[in-house]
Amino acid sequence: MKDMIHYKNYYGSVHYSDADQVFFGKIEYIKSLINYEGTDATSLKQAFEEAVDDYLELCQNEGLKSDQSFRGSFNVRTGSDLHRKASLYAKEKGLNLNSVVTEALEQYLAHI
């Protein structure tokens, strides 16, 4: 994935500041704001991994549940016409709306 790094099911962004001559990013797809930086790709990746490990350790020490990057559910705003069409299609096929949306996403994303 372009401009992203991955570690322990967490994803981090990768950016570069020419003014500061530093790479930086944040852990994406969680509620907490956790930043990291490095002077090169290797140090950025190391800082990202340390940030993830520190976050998980903090959650464990504080008795908190750590955020998961992807929980398996999300809200989609489709507009009323598409919502109606998908719901009626699901009903006609004896499916639920989640199954229809999941199948549509799987088909759409099958090429990547």
GUDOZA-632447 format. One record per residue: residue number from 1; residue in one letter; y, x, z of N, C-alpha, C, O, CB in turn. Coordinates in steps of 0.02 Angstrom, whole numbers, always signed. Glycine has a CB too. Example, Ala and Ser with C-alpha at 12.3 -4.5 7.8 and 13.67 -1.06 7.14 Angstrom:
REM GUDOZA-632447
+-----+------+---------+--------+--------+----------+---------+--------+---------+--------+--------+---------+--------+--------+----------+---------+--------+
! pos ! code ! n_north ! n_east !   n_up ! ca_north ! ca_east !  ca_up ! c_north ! c_east !   c_up ! o_north ! o_east !   o_up ! cb_north ! cb_east !  cb_up !
+-----+------+---------+--------+--------+----------+---------+--------+---------+--------+--------+---------+--------+--------+----------+---------+--------+
!   1 !    a !    -284 !   +660 !   +390 !     -225 !    +615 !   +390 !    -165 !   +660 !   +390 !    -166 !   +712 !   +423 !     -224 !    +565 !   +452 !
!   2 !    s !    -112 !   +642 !   +354 !      -53 !    +684 !   +357 !      +2 !   +645 !   +394 !     +57 !   +670 !   +402 !      -30 !    +704 !   +286 !
+-----+------+---------+--------+--------+----------+---------+--------+---------+--------+--------+---------+--------+--------+----------+---------+--------+
REM end
This chain:
REM GUDOZA-632447
+-----+------+---------+--------+--------+----------+---------+--------+---------+--------+--------+---------+--------+--------+----------+---------+--------+
! pos ! code ! n_north ! n_east !   n_up ! ca_north ! ca_east !  ca_up ! c_north ! c_east !   c_up ! o_north ! o_east !   o_up ! cb_north ! cb_east !  cb_up !
+-----+------+---------+--------+--------+----------+---------+--------+---------+--------+--------+---------+--------+--------+----------+---------+--------+
!   1 !    m !     -58 !    +43 !     +0 !       +0 !      +0 !     +0 !     +62 !    +45 !     +0 !     +66 !    +92 !    +39 !       +0 !     -49 !    +61 !
!   2 !    k !    +108 !    +30 !    -43 !     +168 !     +71 !    -51 !    +214 !    +65 !    +10 !    +227 !    +10 !    +35 !     +205 !     +51 !   -114 !
!   3 !    d !    +237 !   +121 !    +33 !     +286 !    +124 !    +88 !    +258 !    +96 !   +154 !    +297 !    +71 !   +195 !     +348 !     +87 !    +69 !
!   4 !    m !    +192 !   +100 !   +164 !     +161 !     +76 !   +226 !    +108 !   +126 !   +247 !     +76 !   +159 !   +206 !     +130 !      +5 !   +217 !
!   5 !    i !     +99 !   +132 !   +313 !      +44 !    +172 !   +341 !      +3 !   +126 !   +387 !     +28 !    +75 !   +410 !      +70 !    +235 !   +380 !
!   6 !    h !     -59 !   +146 !   +399 !     -106 !    +103 !   +435 !    -142 !   +143 !   +488 !    -161 !   +201 !   +477 !     -156 !     +71 !   +386 !
!   7 !    y !    -152 !   +111 !   +547 !     -188 !    +143 !   +602 !    -209 !    +89 !   +651 !    -167 !    +49 !   +673 !     -145 !    +198 !   +637 !
!   8 !    k !    -273 !    +86 !   +668 !     -299 !     +39 !   +718 !    -277 !    -34 !   +705 !    -256 !    -68 !   +751 !     -277 !     +60 !   +788 !
!   9 !    n !    -282 !    -56 !   +643 !     -263 !    -124 !   +624 !    -189 !   -139 !   +631 !    -169 !   -197 !   +634 !     -302 !    -173 !   +664 !
!  10 !    y !    -147 !    -88 !   +634 !      -75 !     -96 !   +635 !     -46 !    -63 !   +573 !     -74 !    -14 !   +547 !      -43 !     -66 !   +700 !
!  11 !    y !      +9 !    -91 !   +548 !      +41 !     -66 !   +488 !    +112 !    -45 !   +506 !    +147 !    -78 !   +544 !      +42 !    -119 !   +432 !
!  12 !    g !    +133 !    +11 !   +478 !     +200 !     +35 !   +490 !    +237 !    +47 !   +425 !    +207 !    +66 !   +374 !     +198 !     +98 !   +531 !
!  13 !    s !    +302 !    +36 !   +427 !     +344 !     +47 !   +368 !    +361 !   +122 !   +363 !    +358 !   +158 !   +413 !     +408 !      +4 !   +370 !
!  14 !    v !    +379 !   +143 !   +303 !     +398 !    +212 !   +290 !    +464 !   +211 !   +252 !    +469 !   +183 !   +198 !     +343 !    +250 !   +251 !
!  15 !    h !    +514 !   +242 !   +281 !     +581 !    +246 !   +250 !    +607 !   +318 !   +258 !    +582 !   +357 !   +299 !     +630 !    +195 !   +282 !
!  16 !    y !    +656 !   +334 !   +218 !     +687 !    +400 !   +223 !    +763 !   +393 !   +224 !    +792 !   +357 !   +185 !     +665 !    +445 !   +163 !
!  17 !    s !    +794 !   +429 !   +271 !     +867 !    +432 !   +275 !    +889 !   +500 !   +250 !    +876 !   +551 !   +282 !     +892 !    +419 !   +348 !
!  18 !    d !    +922 !   +501 !   +192 !     +947 !    +564 !   +165 !   +1003 !   +592 !   +209 !   +1009 !   +653 !   +217 !     +972 !    +554 !    +93 !
!  19 !    a !   +1043 !   +547 !   +236 !    +1099 !    +570 !   +279 !   +1074 !   +607 !   +340 !   +1102 !   +657 !   +360 !    +1141 !    +510 !   +300 !
!  20 !    d !   +1020 !   +582 !   +370 !     +992 !    +612 !   +431 !    +935 !   +660 !   +415 !    +913 !   +697 !   +459 !     +968 !    +558 !   +478 !
!  21 !    q !    +911 !   +660 !   +353 !     +854 !    +699 !   +331 !    +794 !   +688 !   +377 !    +764 !   +735 !   +403 !     +872 !    +774 !   +328 !
!  22 !    v !    +778 !   +623 !   +387 !     +722 !    +605 !   +430 !    +685 !   +545 !   +400 !    +716 !   +501 !   +370 !     +748 !    +588 !   +502 !
!  23 !    f !    +620 !   +546 !   +409 !     +579 !    +487 !   +392 !    +577 !   +443 !   +453 !    +575 !   +468 !   +509 !     +507 !    +508 !   +368 !
!  24 !    f !    +576 !   +377 !   +443 !     +573 !    +331 !   +500 !    +538 !   +267 !   +479 !    +528 !   +254 !   +420 !     +645 !    +316 !   +526 !
!  25 !    g !    +520 !   +228 !   +528 !     +488 !    +164 !   +516 !    +480 !   +125 !   +579 !    +503 !   +146 !   +633 !     +421 !    +174 !   +482 !
!  26 !    k !    +447 !    +68 !   +573 !     +433 !     +26 !   +631 !    +365 !     -6 !   +621 !    +342 !    -13 !   +564 !     +488 !     -28 !   +642 !
!  27 !    i !    +333 !    -24 !   +675 !     +269 !     -61 !   +670 !    +286 !   -130 !   +645 !    +326 !   -166 !   +675 !     +232 !     -63 !   +739 !
!  28 !    e !    +255 !   -149 !   +590 !     +269 !    -212 !   +557 !    +220 !   -266 !   +581 !    +166 !   -251 !   +606 !     +265 !    -205 !   +481 !
!  29 !    y !    +239 !   -328 !   +572 !     +197 !    -387 !   +583 !    +179 !   -400 !   +656 !    +129 !   -433 !   +671 !     +133 !    -379 !   +544 !
!  30 !    i !    +220 !   -374 !   +702 !     +213 !    -392 !   +773 !    +282 !   -411 !   +799 !    +333 !   -395 !   +767 !     +182 !    -332 !   +814 !
!  31 !    k !    +284 !   -444 !   +856 !     +347 !    -467 !   +884 !    +388 !   -410 !   +914 !    +449 !   -409 !   +907 !     +335 !    -520 !   +937 !
!  32 !    s !    +355 !   -363 !   +946 !     +390 !    -308 !   +978 !    +422 !   -262 !   +926 !    +395 !   -252 !   +872 !     +342 !    -268 !  +1023 !
!  33 !    l !    +480 !   -233 !   +944 !     +513 !    -186 !   +900 !    +495 !   -116 !   +922 !    +517 !    -92 !   +975 !     +591 !    -196 !   +901 !
!  34 !    i !    +454 !    -82 !   +883 !     +430 !     -15 !   +899 !    +445 !    +30 !   +840 !    +417 !    +22 !   +786 !     +354 !     -15 !   +917 !
!  35 !    n !    +490 !    +78 !   +850 !     +512 !    +124 !   +798 !    +480 !   +193 !   +808 !    +455 !   +208 !   +862 !     +589 !    +131 !   +798 !
!  36 !    y !    +480 !   +232 !   +755 !     +456 !    +301 !   +758 !    +490 !   +340 !   +703 !    +517 !   +311 !   +656 !     +377 !    +304 !   +750 !
!  37 !    e !    +490 !   +406 !   +709 !     +520 !    +447 !   +657 !    +487 !   +516 !   +655 !    +454 !   +537 !   +702 !     +595 !    +454 !   +668 !
!  38 !    g !    +497 !   +550 !   +599 !     +471 !    +617 !   +590 !    +510 !   +654 !   +536 !    +548 !   +624 !   +498 !     +396 !    +615 !   +571 !
!  39 !    t !    +501 !   +719 !   +534 !     +538 !    +760 !   +486 !    +501 !   +768 !   +420 !    +530 !   +791 !   +370 !     +552 !    +828 !   +516 !
!  40 !    d !    +437 !   +750 !   +419 !     +398 !    +753 !   +358 !    +343 !   +701 !   +362 !    +336 !   +666 !   +413 !     +367 !    +825 !   +346 !
!  41 !    a !    +303 !   +694 !   +309 !     +252 !    +642 !   +308 !    +201 !   +650 !   +364 !    +180 !   +600 !   +394 !     +216 !    +643 !   +241 !
!  42 !    t !    +181 !   +711 !   +378 !     +132 !    +723 !   +430 !    +158 !   +703 !   +499 !    +124 !   +670 !   +538 !     +110 !    +796 !   +431 !
!  43 !    s !    +220 !   +724 !   +514 !     +248 !    +708 !   +580 !    +264 !   +633 !   +586 !    +260 !   +605 !   +641 !     +311 !    +749 !   +593 !
!  44 !    l !    +281 !   +601 !   +530 !     +293 !    +529 !   +532 !    +228 !   +492 !   +548 !    +228 !   +447 !   +590 !     +322 !    +504 !   +464 !
!  45 !    k !    +174 !   +510 !   +515 !     +109 !    +478 !   +528 !     +88 !   +489 !   +600 !     +64 !   +443 !   +633 !      +55 !    +504 !   +479 !
!  46 !    q !     +97 !   +550 !   +625 !      +79 !    +565 !   +694 !    +122 !   +523 !   +742 !     +96 !   +497 !   +791 !      +89 !    +640 !   +709 !
!  47 !    a !    +186 !   +517 !   +729 !     +230 !    +477 !   +772 !    +211 !   +403 !   +770 !    +213 !   +369 !   +821 !     +304 !    +485 !   +750 !
!  48 !    f !    +192 !   +378 !   +712 !     +169 !    +309 !   +705 !    +106 !   +298 !   +747 !    +102 !   +250 !   +785 !     +155 !    +292 !   +631 !
!  49 !    e !     +57 !   +343 !   +741 !       -5 !    +335 !   +779 !      +8 !   +340 !   +854 !     -22 !   +302 !   +892 !      -55 !    +389 !   +759 !
!  50 !    e !     +53 !   +384 !   +875 !      +71 !    +388 !   +946 !    +106 !   +325 !   +969 !     +95 !   +302 !  +1025 !     +117 !    +450 !   +958 !
!  51 !    a !    +148 !   +296 !   +927 !     +182 !    +233 !   +944 !    +132 !   +177 !   +953 !    +138 !   +137 !  +1000 !     +234 !    +215 !   +889 !
!  52 !    v !     +83 !   +173 !   +909 !      +31 !    +121 !   +916 !      -8 !   +132 !   +981 !     -18 !    +85 !  +1020 !      -17 !    +122 !   +855 !
!  53 !    d !     -30 !   +193 !   +992 !      -68 !    +208 !  +1053 !     -27 !   +194 !  +1116 !     -54 !   +166 !  +1164 !      -91 !    +282 !  +1053 !
!  54 !    d !     +37 !   +213 !  +1116 !      +80 !    +200 !  +1174 !     +88 !   +125 !  +1185 !     +87 !   +101 !  +1242 !     +149 !    +233 !  +1164 !
!  55 !    y !     +97 !    +87 !  +1131 !     +104 !     +14 !  +1136 !     +41 !    -17 !  +1166 !     +45 !    -58 !  +1211 !     +118 !     -16 !  +1066 !
!  56 !    l !     -17 !     +3 !  +1141 !      -80 !     -24 !  +1167 !     -91 !     -5 !  +1240 !    -116 !    -45 !  +1279 !     -139 !      +0 !  +1124 !
!  57 !    e !     -74 !    +57 !  +1258 !      -81 !     +79 !  +1327 !     -34 !    +40 !  +1373 !     -53 !    +20 !  +1428 !      -67 !    +155 !  +1333 !
!  58 !    l !     +28 !    +31 !  +1351 !      +76 !      -8 !  +1390 !     +51 !    -79 !  +1402 !     +54 !   -104 !  +1458 !     +145 !      -9 !  +1356 !
!  59 !    c !     +27 !   -110 !  +1350 !       +1 !    -179 !  +1357 !     -57 !   -180 !  +1407 !     -61 !   -225 !  +1449 !      -22 !    -206 !  +1289 !
!  60 !    q !    -101 !   -132 !  +1402 !     -159 !    -130 !  +1447 !    -135 !   -119 !  +1519 !    -159 !   -153 !  +1565 !     -208 !     -74 !  +1426 !
!  61 !    n !     -90 !    -72 !  +1530 !      -66 !     -57 !  +1597 !     -27 !   -115 !  +1628 !     -28 !   -125 !  +1688 !      -22 !      +4 !  +1595 !
!  62 !    e !      +8 !   -154 !  +1586 !      +48 !    -210 !  +1610 !      +8 !   -275 !  +1612 !     +34 !   -327 !  +1634 !     +109 !    -218 !  +1567 !
!  63 !    g !     -54 !   -273 !  +1590 !      -95 !    -333 !  +1588 !     -73 !   -383 !  +1535 !     -83 !   -443 !  +1542 !      -94 !    -366 !  +1655 !
!  64 !    l !     -42 !   -358 !  +1482 !      -18 !    -400 !  +1428 !     -67 !   -399 !  +1369 !    -103 !   -350 !  +1359 !      +52 !    -378 !  +1405 !
!  65 !    k !     -67 !   -452 !  +1331 !     -107 !    -454 !  +1271 !     -66 !   -424 !  +1214 !     -10 !   -446 !  +1202 !     -130 !    -527 !  +1254 !
!  66 !    s !     -93 !   -374 !  +1180 !      -57 !    -343 !  +1125 !     -56 !   -390 !  +1065 !    -103 !   -426 !  +1052 !      -89 !    -275 !  +1106 !
!  67 !    d !      +0 !   -388 !  +1030 !       +6 !    -427 !   +969 !     -43 !   -401 !   +917 !     -53 !   -341 !   +911 !      +78 !    -425 !   +941 !
!  68 !    q !     -72 !   -446 !   +879 !     -113 !    -427 !   +822 !     -69 !   -432 !   +761 !     -27 !   -476 !   +756 !     -176 !    -472 !   +815 !
!  69 !    s !     -79 !   -386 !   +714 !      -39 !    -387 !   +653 !     -49 !   -452 !   +614 !      -2 !   -481 !   +589 !      -55 !    -327 !   +609 !
!  70 !    f !    -111 !   -473 !   +609 !     -127 !    -534 !   +571 !    -176 !   -576 !   +611 !    -232 !   -555 !   +624 !     -156 !    -516 !   +501 !
!  71 !    r !    -154 !   -635 !   +631 !     -194 !    -678 !   +674 !    -241 !   -724 !   +635 !    -288 !   -752 !   +663 !     -150 !    -720 !   +718 !
!  72 !    g !    -228 !   -731 !   +570 !     -269 !    -776 !   +530 !    -238 !   -844 !   +519 !    -270 !   -888 !   +489 !     -335 !    -783 !   +562 !
!  73 !    s !    -177 !   -853 !   +543 !     -143 !    -916 !   +530 !     -69 !   -902 !   +518 !     -40 !   -855 !   +548 !     -153 !    -967 !   +589 !
!  74 !    f !     -39 !   -942 !   +476 !      +33 !    -936 !   +463 !     +58 !  -1001 !   +434 !     +20 !  -1041 !   +406 !      +47 !    -876 !   +414 !
!  75 !    n !    +123 !  -1012 !   +440 !     +154 !   -1073 !   +413 !    +176 !  -1060 !   +341 !    +202 !  -1006 !   +325 !     +214 !   -1095 !   +456 !
!  76 !    v !    +164 !  -1109 !   +299 !     +184 !   -1104 !   +229 !    +228 !  -1164 !   +213 !    +210 !  -1221 !   +226 !     +122 !   -1101 !   +182 !
!  77 !    r !    +286 !  -1151 !   +185 !     +331 !   -1205 !   +164 !    +325 !  -1212 !    +88 !    +352 !  -1171 !    +51 !     +406 !   -1190 !   +185 !
!  78 !    t !    +290 !  -1263 !    +67 !     +275 !   -1272 !     -3 !    +320 !  -1321 !    -38 !    +322 !  -1323 !   -100 !     +204 !   -1293 !    -11 !
!  79 !    g !    +355 !  -1361 !     -2 !     +391 !   -1418 !    -31 !    +346 !  -1479 !    -29 !    +285 !  -1472 !    -28 !     +414 !   -1402 !   -103 !
!  80 !    s !    +375 !  -1537 !    -28 !     +336 !   -1598 !    -18 !    +290 !  -1614 !    -77 !    +235 !  -1639 !    -66 !     +383 !   -1656 !     -7 !
!  81 !    d !    +310 !  -1599 !   -139 !     +267 !   -1614 !   -196 !    +203 !  -1573 !   -195 !    +148 !  -1600 !   -204 !     +305 !   -1602 !   -262 !
!  82 !    l !    +209 !  -1508 !   -185 !     +150 !   -1466 !   -183 !    +106 !  -1482 !   -123 !     +44 !  -1481 !   -128 !     +170 !   -1391 !   -182 !
!  83 !    h !    +136 !  -1497 !    -67 !     +100 !   -1517 !     -7 !     +59 !  -1580 !    -21 !      -1 !  -1584 !     -5 !     +148 !   -1529 !    +53 !
!  84 !    r !     +91 !  -1629 !    -52 !      +56 !   -1691 !    -69 !      -2 !  -1678 !   -117 !     -57 !  -1703 !   -106 !     +106 !   -1742 !   -101 !
!  85 !    k !     +10 !  -1641 !   -169 !      -42 !   -1626 !   -218 !    -102 !  -1591 !   -186 !    -159 !  -1608 !   -198 !      -15 !   -1583 !   -275 !
!  86 !    a !     -88 !  -1541 !   -145 !     -142 !   -1504 !   -112 !    -180 !  -1548 !    -63 !    -241 !  -1544 !    -60 !     -114 !   -1442 !    -75 !
!  87 !    s !    -145 !  -1589 !    -26 !     -178 !   -1634 !    +22 !    -221 !  -1685 !    -13 !    -278 !  -1698 !     +8 !     -126 !   -1669 !    +65 !
!  88 !    l !    -195 !  -1715 !    -67 !     -235 !   -1764 !   -105 !    -295 !  -1731 !   -138 !    -349 !  -1761 !   -140 !     -192 !   -1798 !   -158 !
!  89 !    y !    -287 !  -1671 !   -164 !     -343 !   -1634 !   -194 !    -397 !  -1621 !   -142 !    -456 !  -1631 !   -155 !     -319 !   -1568 !   -225 !
!  90 !    a !    -376 !  -1599 !    -83 !     -423 !   -1585 !    -29 !    -462 !  -1648 !    -10 !    -523 !  -1646 !     -2 !     -387 !   -1557 !    +33 !
!  91 !    k !    -427 !  -1703 !     -3 !     -459 !   -1767 !    +15 !    -509 !  -1788 !    -39 !    -564 !  -1809 !    -23 !     -405 !   -1822 !    +25 !
!  92 !    e !    -489 !  -1782 !   -101 !     -532 !   -1801 !   -157 !    -596 !  -1759 !   -159 !    -649 !  -1784 !   -177 !     -494 !   -1794 !   -223 !
!  93 !    k !    -590 !  -1695 !   -142 !     -647 !   -1649 !   -145 !    -687 !  -1646 !    -79 !    -737 !  -1611 !    -75 !     -624 !   -1580 !   -162 !
!  94 !    g !    -665 !  -1684 !    -29 !     -699 !   -1683 !    +36 !    -687 !  -1619 !    +75 !    -730 !  -1598 !   +114 !     -773 !   -1694 !    +26 !
!  95 !    l !    -630 !  -1588 !    +64 !     -613 !   -1525 !    +97 !    -554 !  -1538 !   +144 !    -525 !  -1592 !   +145 !     -595 !   -1470 !    +46 !
!  96 !    n !    -538 !  -1487 !   +184 !     -476 !   -1491 !   +222 !    -423 !  -1448 !   +188 !    -439 !  -1406 !   +146 !     -487 !   -1469 !   +296 !
!  97 !    l !    -361 !  -1458 !   +206 !     -306 !   -1424 !   +174 !    -311 !  -1348 !   +183 !    -295 !  -1310 !   +137 !     -239 !   -1449 !   +201 !
!  98 !    n !    -334 !  -1325 !   +241 !     -342 !   -1253 !   +252 !    -390 !  -1223 !   +201 !    -377 !  -1168 !   +176 !     -367 !   -1239 !   +323 !
!  99 !    s !    -445 !  -1257 !   +187 !     -494 !   -1232 !   +139 !    -463 !  -1226 !    +69 !    -475 !  -1177 !    +34 !     -555 !   -1277 !   +136 !
! 100 !    v !    -425 !  -1276 !    +49 !     -393 !   -1275 !    -17 !    -344 !  -1216 !    -22 !    -344 !  -1180 !    -71 !     -356 !   -1342 !    -30 !
! 101 !    v !    -303 !  -1207 !    +29 !     -253 !   -1153 !    +28 !    -288 !  -1085 !    +30 !    -268 !  -1039 !     -6 !     -205 !   -1160 !    +88 !
! 102 !    t !    -339 !  -1079 !    +71 !     -376 !   -1015 !    +75 !    -408 !   -998 !     +8 !    -404 !   -941 !    -15 !     -430 !   -1019 !   +130 !
! 103 !    e !    -440 !  -1047 !    -23 !     -472 !   -1035 !    -88 !    -420 !  -1016 !   -141 !    -431 !   -972 !   -181 !     -511 !   -1097 !   -111 !
! 104 !    a !    -363 !  -1050 !   -140 !     -310 !   -1035 !   -188 !    -284 !   -964 !   -179 !    -273 !   -928 !   -227 !     -252 !   -1086 !   -182 !
! 105 !    l !    -274 !   -943 !   -116 !     -251 !    -875 !   -103 !    -304 !   -824 !   -124 !    -287 !   -772 !   -153 !     -235 !    -867 !    -28 !
! 106 !    e !    -367 !   -838 !   -109 !     -421 !    -791 !   -129 !    -421 !   -782 !   -204 !    -428 !   -726 !   -229 !     -489 !    -817 !   -105 !
! 107 !    q !    -415 !   -837 !   -242 !     -414 !    -832 !   -314 !    -353 !   -795 !   -339 !    -357 !   -754 !   -385 !     -417 !    -901 !   -345 !
! 108 !    y !    -296 !   -809 !   -310 !     -234 !    -778 !   -332 !    -234 !   -703 !   -318 !    -210 !   -663 !   -359 !     -175 !    -810 !   -296 !
! 109 !    l !    -263 !   -683 !   -261 !     -262 !    -613 !   -240 !    -324 !   -573 !   -261 !    -331 !   -515 !   -244 !     -255 !    -609 !   -166 !
! 110 !    a !    -370 !   -605 !   -297 !     -434 !    -573 !   -316 !    -424 !   -511 !   -359 !    -466 !   -466 !   -358 !     -478 !    -622 !   -353 !
! 111 !    h !    -370 !   -507 !   -396 !     -358 !    -450 !   -441 !    -329 !   -388 !   -407 !    -325 !   -335 !   -439 !     -313 !    -472 !   -496 !
! 112 !    i !    -309 !   -394 !   -345 !     -278 !    -334 !   -313 !    -329 !   -295 !   -273 !    -312 !   -244 !   -243 !     -221 !    -355 !   -268 !
+-----+------+---------+--------+--------+----------+---------+--------+---------+--------+--------+---------+--------+--------+----------+---------+--------+
REM end
